[in-house]
């Protein structure tokens, strides 16, 4: 199973109905098959998510955040990992808002490796 603990991600693409952008940074943590993260940046003042990881490392999650318009947004997402040649992770996400217009979208996050 993939260990998501202490990994950091940023968005590299998102559909136009999403609020996550390249300025949004995600900090992931994990205990057993439970994964959680906090995120902020760009249009998002603060957000968090909770997920269950399956045996393939896919994350089945729920998320919530407050955006720059001070709106509370919620949604659900399935995030599928891809290991890159440099061993970083790229997450392919399919999501849907569970508030607002209930629209669907896709996004991609890539792991950021902290420089020493």
N, C-alpha and C positions, 0 to 999 in steps of 0.2 A: 504494500500500500504506500502511496505517496505521503510524505510527511510535509504538511503545510506550515508547521510551527515556525514562527519568526521569519516567514517569507514576506517580501514586499512586492506589490504589483502596481502597474499603472496602465491606464487604458491606451490602446493604440488605434482602436476604431469602435464606432458605435453608430447605430441607426439614428436618424434625425429626431425621433421621438424620445430618445434617451436623454438623461441629464449628466451622465458621467462623461468626462472629457480627458484629454491628455494631462490636464492639471490635477486630476483626481488620483490620490494615492491611497492604496489599500494595505493595511497591516494585518496579516493573517496569524492565527494561533490555532493550536490543535491539542486535543486530549482524546486518545483512542480514536473513535470514528466521528467525534464531534469537532467541527471547525467553526471558528468565529472570526470576525474581522471588524475593524473600524475603518472608516474612510472619510475623506474630506478633500476639498479643493475644487476649483472651477465654480460651477453652479451649486455645489453642495457644501453647506456649512458644516454638517456633521451627519454621519450615518453609521449604521452597524448592520451586520448580517449574522445569521446562524445557519449552519449547514450540517448535513450528515454526509460523510464520504462513503461511497460504495467500494467494492473490492478493486475496481478499475481506477479508483481515484476520482471519479466524477463526484461533483458536489451538488446536492439537492438542497437548495437554500431558500430562505425568506430574507428580505431586506427591508430596511426602512431608513429614511433620512429626512432632514429639513433642508430645503433648497434656499437660494438667495432671495426668493420672494417670500420666505418664511412659511412656505407650504410644507405640510407633512405628506410624504409620498411613501407608498409601500408596494412591494412586488414579490414575485417568485422567479427563480432562475435555476436552470441546470447548466453547470459549468463543466466542460470536458477538457482534461489536461492533454497537452502535447509536449513531449520533452524535446527541446531544441538541441542542436549539435553541441552547443556550449554548456549543456545540462540545465539551463534555465527552463522554466515552464512557461508555456503559452496556454491561456485558458480560452476556449471557444464557448461562448455563452449564448443561450437562448432564454429570453426572459419575457415576462408580462407584468404590466402594472396591475395591482389589485386595488388601486385607487385612481381617481381621475378618469381618464378615458378608457382604461383597461386595454390599451393597445399593446402589441407585441413588438419585440425587436431582437436584434443580435448585437453582440459586442465581442471584442477580443481584448484580453488583458495580457501583459507580458511581465515577467518577473524582472525586478531591478536588483542588481547585485551591488551591495554597498561597497564603496572603495575603502581600502584599509588606510 
